[in-house]
Amino acid sequence: MVSTLWDVPGIQSHGTLEFLERSLGPICVYNDCGQTLYASQSFLHLLQAATEDVDFFRYFQSESTPQVVLEALWKLALQGKVVDFVAKTRDDQQPLECSLKFNAEANSIFCVAKKTEPDESVPRRVEADERSLTVFDHHMATALVRQDGTMIKCNQQLHELLKTNEHETLFLDDLICPDDRQIDADLRQKLLDGTIHSYTVEKRFTTRNNEIIWTNVRVSLAEVDDRKHRQQRYFMVLLEDITESRNVYNALVRTEEKWKAFVLNSPCLFIQTSHTGQIIYVSSAVERLLGYSEAELLGRHVTELLHPNHFNEFELVLQLWISGVQSSQPEIECWWRTKSGRWVALFLQGQTFPSALKFDGVVLSGYDITDRKCLEMELKASEERFRSLMLNIPGAVFRCNSTYTMAFINDGIEAITGYPASALVNNQMQSFLSLVYPDDMAIIKDSLVQTVLDRHRCSIEYRIIHASGRIRWVFERKQGVFDQNGNLLWLDGVLLDITDRKQAEAELHRYQTVNQARLQSPELGRSNALEGLPEGITTANANMVD
């Protein structure tokens, strides 16, 4: 087995290492970030610098090799390509030929440098500069531009981006949208003055097919020696197409503007709280509804404005919103105190922020329901009054359709029919018409026709069959309710038990008939004529005889 160099006996002695150091050519080893791992003495002597000063991006950056060029060269080297470039020493600006090569096993880049001979400096520099223009072929459009705007060199990516061809002479400014041509004039002058080394701006370009594209333009200054040994300064321009991201950004801006307009003009209020319930944002609707300015509410706990009766309920719901727990009550209605001291009712919903935003607060959205709440309270009071009336009114109150199917009937019906209201509503156990005495059905039918045709109140008397089997008399008064087309919606009415009255009337009629017959016979005495009559009827007839 062949021994490695470092296995040779004595190879690592101090003297041997000094000999190898002197024998090595100018070479420097960098890590993948461009920091110096090792630099030979000849490399440091050539660059006229110390080890701590020869980091790749620190030493080689200059006007002729700006940062963007060095970054592109470095990326190509990391991809395994051998990259040659021309640089200059810091002190005496002597031209250097440099080469980068990546060693995958060591995860390092080796840089070999040598001094360029005077008679070879110009052509090699031009060749190296041409090679440096190709380092952007893999992803970015690149151009070398004179100060008058004439493009002297560009890559294929630029032609593809601007839809130009390699046979036309290009003036880069002619392709820039007119409104964007002067936005970097000051930066360009600072670049020429040496106060900055590069700058980046966003510009719109008009392609040859009249399409507007957004680009990220990065400009640096490059010095190139021409063949007459004169230094010329050019602009190194890199164009990155950002049209898609710009369109997304513009869409987000428009969406944000719409949401801002919505929040500012919405009748709904929005309150943003921290996870502890402190108010950190309120919309303008809060001041309209509650009277407080934003400055008066920021930092206060949201529950300070609640009615005491709703404090515990709101605290529970707030914790459920903050924790993200799904609740059976995702919203709440509660009363809030305004600045003037009156109370308004608000309907509120809470929503936590998406976890990606890393904000654990809650946004409360809501609207004013004070009018509705007042109406509900008035309705409740009215219902209480109606319920009290229903409990104390004699007889029964009902609502039914044209077939007497009861939609509503109060509990008074049980005293009249012997059946509870629940048995008759919607014919649950018994239909009302089944209680009507068969001989009196015609009375109900005629009254229905009269009610529909005349649209007046209708009063009738008829018999029903009590749950006990006895015959009872009822008085019914009803009126139809119609829609705008004249169609019957329902019938509202009352029922009264008039059995006692009917019985009294029948007794009176019978005794009046008997009394009249007896009065027509003179031999019958007064006492006989009135015998057997009820006290009230007897008194009435006695007065009639007298």
Secondary structure, 3 states (H helix, E strand, C coil): CCCCHHHCCCCCCHHHHHHHHHHCCCEEEEECCCCEEEECHHHHHHHCCCHHHCCHHHHCCCCCCCHHHHHHHHHHHHCCCCEEEEEECCCCCCEEEEEEEEECCCCEEEEEEEECCHHHHHHHHHHHHHHHHHHHCCCCEEEEECCCCEEEEECHHHHHHHCCCCCCCCEHHHHECHHHCCCCHHHHHHHHHCCCCEEEEEEEEECCCCCEEEEEEEEEEEEEECCCCCEEEEEEEEEEECHHHHHHHHHHHHHHHHHHHHHHHCCCEEEEECCCCEEEEECHHHHHHHCCCHHHHCCCEHHHHECHHHHHHHHHHHHHHHHCCCCCCCEEEEEEECCCCCEEEEEEEEEECCHHHCCCCEEEEEEECHHHHHHHHHHHHHHHHHHHHHHHCCCEEEEECCCCCEEEECCCHHHHHCCCHHHHECCCCCCHHHHECHHHHHHHHHHHHHHHHHCCCEEEEEEEECCCCCEEEEEEEEEEEECCCCCEEEEEEEEEECHHHHHHHHHHHHHHHHHHHHHCCCCCCHHHHCCCCCHHHHHHHHHHHC
